[in-house]
Structure formats: structure tokens, C-alpha cells
Amino acid sequence: MSRWIIIVVLIFSGFSAQFVQQANPDLSPSAVPAGFTQTVVVPASSLDAPTAFTWLPSGEMLITQQNGQLLGWNGTSTRTVMSLGNRVCYDFERGLLGIAVDPQFTTSRPYVYVYYTFNKFNQTSNNCPRQSTTVNPVNRVSRFTWSNNVLDINSESVLIDNIGSYNGNHNAGDVAFGKDGKLYVSVGDGGCDYLDSGCGGSNDASREQHTLLGKILRINPDGTIPSDNPFIGSGTARCNTGSVASGTICQETWAWGFRNPYRMTFDPNASGVRLFVNDVGQNVREEIDEVVAGKDYGWNCREGTRVNNSTGPCSPTPANMVDPIYEYSHGNAGAPFTNCNSITGGAFVPANTFPSNYSGYMFGDYVCGKIFMISAQAPYNSVLTFSDDPGSVTHMAFGPNGGRQALFYATYANGGEIRRISYDGSSSLNSAFTANPSFGAAPLAVTFTASNPSSGASYLWNFGNGTSRETSTASTSYTYNSNGTYTATLYLRGSNGDLSNVSQALVRVGATAPNASITQPNSNAQFAVGQTIQVRGQASDAEQGQLPSSALSWKVILHHDTHTHPYLTQPTTNSFSFTAPAPEDLLAASNSYLELELTATDSSGLSHVVTQTIQPHKVDVTLASTPNANANFVVNNDPIEADAPFVSWENYSLRVTAPVYIDNNRWWRFVRWSDDNTSNPRTFITPASATTYTVVYEEFTPYQLYLPIVRK
């Protein structure tokens, strides 16, 4: 048997985000096709990490934030509709993740349904445990009653509970009503198995039909099981309070075999229920599935149409797994999916909303920050880039826009925004523009530049102080002599008289951005797994002096190779502490680290962002064998060769197995460790310095079976 070759692959964990706040974001993002207009509807100043949204029959938009806040947006301002408080865990990829309004809201059922991570053991909300055997938080689906123009926090009716959130990621979390009046729920595989199979591509939790992990669920609005669900009767049971005995199938299950079905959407143009699910891939493919009752969509045996695993429940390969209707490759797969690695929101274009050549199925990719479109009907063999600058899309849906509909989407860009892409059939003019600089001392000379110049158009500028100007060029300059905050506007008039929408940009004269600094930990600090990390920072401003702690907000970001995970947020404080995490898996130990991001915002709304990396204390670990040095080991489900050092983190738990192996046709088996310990597998806690663990093997002859000699 040849020695194992270890291939290190980039493992994407689904919802992977990097929060980046800018001091002065462009209020009117562009980069959409001619005839479309993209604008910010709810600005970053009103939001923090929006995960999903929907509308009440009144037209008010409801927006979920990862931190457990549910906001209402009336077109001009936000208000708090409900706060989950310490009921929610919102670290890593957990939080308030999905929302749906009852289709009979105005008649008999004034209910709103949410999917969130329940802080079951009353831990610190932004630093809940991961991979704990006793105090892990859980995901749940709850229904709340609308009363006195808010949601009554005390009206919570838990419809599905104790959905595992073992590793903090792969929670999924979408909830939506189909045309059949049933509530559909998407659930991820938990990132790591709650029992034994491991993390990432080894996690087989979605194959276990006695749990709700890795499934699309379907229930009645009161939480009961619809009579036409595919798994009812003998051998099935309710799983609304957690998993049931192995071999039993959960009655809530509508379809299974998903990794992280982060978003799902119904086709409004179909006569019945037609459901598409965007399932986030592992290390090769992202996929879109058309979900049919009772079907198996392949994870963790397959990733898209590619083989991922052929062991455990994937051996032999299960029959009748359903192929995705569309899939695309990670990384540098070529246009248009260059550096696209995590599919997120999706939406069918309603009939007569966009032109016929834009009447398909839209979907976003969180990592490359683009929105794509494929046909809504087979064959699904063509794709176009609809928007190449939406940022990190988390959710998208079509909603009301005056007398028409438009595509809305939530993004973590600039700290969190809701944006709208609308089509104006009477004009292809786009009025987006930038102001540079957008703040400073008077006199302040500002250059205004239209983002999408249009041949033959006139540019009508208003500088917000009563001064207007019309130009034939896409750029103009203006000097502000008096302090104040000014809203500059622009619209275009085409050669045929058509007018564009109006775009805006803020200019703050007499204001300077604050200066923030991180004072603890120092720039050379390293951490061990489980260590308490103390964080401190400060900020000063030329106009205000030392800023109060309420002007500071923090994010801790977990970097994993070329992508990131939002680890925790900490608003309005100058100091806090958190527990240092373990790497996502063994392969991630060599290319993961933490980043602190401090944002200071002064009273004028100007911000300064500073960041600082915190590296883990990396330790080289070597597994050796004697008397033969060619052994093979398994560490946390990953293959490791003898005498080949690998990277771990101080205090990281390593579960090491020394299996039987063959070398040059000779059989070798485990006897003991060099310290005479006979445990196999054995768990080591990575020490603070490089170390070697040695296994003593012995040669043996495997048992052979001989038939007896029979004589007359």
C-alpha cells in the first residue's frame, strides 16, 4: 500500500462574510444593465447585518438582523418591531436568520414566523459554545402574534425546536409559505456532525432521516404535519422537539440530502408549488435544486453532480439521488463565476416585471459579490451577470415599488443595507454618482462624477444649498464655503426628453472623520484555543474630542484561507472579551486567523475603521512510528503521514487513530504509544511547543481461513 497523499482543499462553510464599513458609502450603487436603476433603500446607518426581509400587507418592510433585532421600515425610518434579546445566539453564522408573514395575516392569523438560534443555556449571546456535548444552542422556528403594531415577544409559539447548531455554521434558516398555504423551512447540516462522522465533507448528518439536519421541512401554520407530506405513517415520527430514534423518519421532512440550503424561493408564475433551493457547496460546486417531495439531493455523498464521499451511508452509493438543475464551480472556473464560492439569495422574476430577456431566475453569490440570472425553465444552460457590484448578498425577493415590483436584496456591504433594482421602461438613464471628497473643512472643493455617462444627456445637479447647475458632461465641481451637511442630487435628461430617477450623496462640510485605535491586544499577540482575549479601543475626534464608548462598535472576523466568517459583533463599548475559537478543522489550522475591526462614528455620521489581526499560536505536531517509519494516521478525520509535521493550534484537541497498514507487503498494527498508553484512538491537547507523538507497531500475519480437509 502506498503512503497517503494529503491534498489540502479550501472548504467553504456557506455563509462566509467579511464586514467592511466605509466612512462614506456610495448611496446609489450602479453596475446593472441599461434601463435598470439600483439604489439603497435602507441605508447602513439604520441597519446592522441584515439577514432577511419581507413585507406586511400594509407595505411596511420587516427586516431581520443577525443580532436578533426585527426592524420595520416605513420608507423613511426604522423602528424596532421585536427584540429577541438574550434568547438569541448571534455569533459565527447563528442569529435571527429568516422571516415569513402568514398569508392570512389580515383576516384570521396575524402571525409572523421566524427562524433563529435559541440561546438554550443562557450563554453570552455573541459568544455561544460550539461543539459542546452539553450546552450547545439550537435553532428553532417560532410564531409570534402581531399586536399594537409590534410583535408580542411573550406570544412566542415554538413550532419546531432543538434543531442542532453544533458547529455554529450551516444553520440554513429560510422560512417561506408556498401557494399551498404550508410553511417551508430550510435546515443545514450543522457544519460538524453532532455524533461521530466529523466536519465539512465528512459530516453525514443530512443522511440521517431521524434528524431535521440537512432537510427542507414542511408544516402547517400551527406546526402540525400536513396529511400529504411524503413521510407519514409507519416508521415515522414527529421531530418538532428534536431527533427521534435511528431508523425512524421525521414527518416534517419534505426533501433531504442538503448541505446548507441557505435560501429557497417559490415560483410566482407557476400554477402550483414550484420550489428552488440554493444549496451552498463544500469545496467544488454551488448548486440550485428544484425540490420535489420525498427526494434525496445527495449530500454528503455528492456535491452537485460530483462524488464527495463513498464511505459510511454513502457506501454503497444511494440510488435515485436527484441532480441539481444548475451548478457552477468554485474559484477560478472562468467567467462569469470567477472567485464565486457561496450561493445565497434567489428569486424568480414575476411575470411582466422586467423585460422578457430578464425574466428568469436570479441568484447571488456572497463571495464574489454578484447577481446572476438563468432561465426559469429547462434547459438551464445559459447564464448572464445581472449585477456585478451588489456586495455580499444575503437575501433577495421581489416586492412593491410604487405600482410595480422591483428586486430587493439585503447585503452586508458597508455594514448592512437593503437595496432595490428596478426597471424603468421609459428611460435607460442611470443617475448614480459620487462626491469626492465628501467631507472636510470649509472651503471644500468637491468633484461630482456620474457613474454611468450617457451620450447626449444633460446632467442636472443640485448641490443641496440652493445652488443648481446643468452640464453636458458627466462631471462637475463645486466649492462649499459654509459648514453644514448638504444633500447633493442628480438626475439626467435624455436627448428625447426622458428623465432618470434622482440620486443623492451627502457632503459634510466642517466635519472631519474620527481617529480610532485598538489598544489591546498588541499587534504581536497570539491566542490559544479557549483562551479569553481581552479587547480595548478608543477614538478621538477634532470636533468632539474623546468619543464615548457608545460611538465604538466591534466585529471579530474569522479568516479561513481566502474567505471569512463573521465570528461575533460587539456594539457600543470600548472594551470586551471573548473566547478564542478552535480552527474549523485540521486543514484550516494552517491558514486561519482572527481579525479585529473597530469602527468609530462621530455625531456627524463620519466613521473611521481600523483593523488588527490576531494570529493563533501555531504548533508543529509530528506523528512518528517505530520500528517501521511508514505508518499512516488519521487526525480529526484527516489522513496524516508519519514523520510529516502538520500545523495545529495550542490547546486544540487532536483525536489520533493509528490504523493497521501495509508497507512493502508487510502488515503492521498498533501496540502502544511510546509513553505506554494503549488507547487507540487517543486524544491529545496540543501543547505550547512543537512535539512528537510516537506509536510502537508490531508486524503480524493477518488471520486466514482454511477449509478443513475431509477424508473418507
Secondary structure by P-SEA (a helix, b strand, c coil): cccbbbbbbbbbccbbbbbbbbcccccccccccccbbbbbcccccccccccccccccccbbbbbcccbbbbbbcccccccccccccccccccccccccccccccccccccbbbbbbbbcccccccccccccccccccccbbbbbbbcccccccccccccccccccccccccccccccccccbbbbbbcccccccccccccccccccccccccccbbbbbcccccccccccccccccccccccccccccccccccccccccccbbbbccccccbbbbbbbbbccccccccccccccccccccccccccccccccccccccbbbbbccccccccccccccccccccccccccccccccccccbbbbbccccbbbbcccccccccccccccccccccbbbbbbcccbbbbbbcccccccbbbbbbbccccccccccccccccccccbbbbbbbccccccbbbbbbccccbbbbbccccbbbbbccbbbbbbbbbbbccccccccbbbbbbbccbbbbbbbbccccccccccccbbbbbbcccccccccccccccbbbbbbbbccccccccccccccccbbbbbbcccccccccccbbbbbbbbbcccccbbbbbbbbbcbbbbbbbbbccccbbbbbcccccccccbbbbbcccccccccccccccccbbbbbccccccccccccccccccccbbbbbbbbbbbcbbbbcccccc
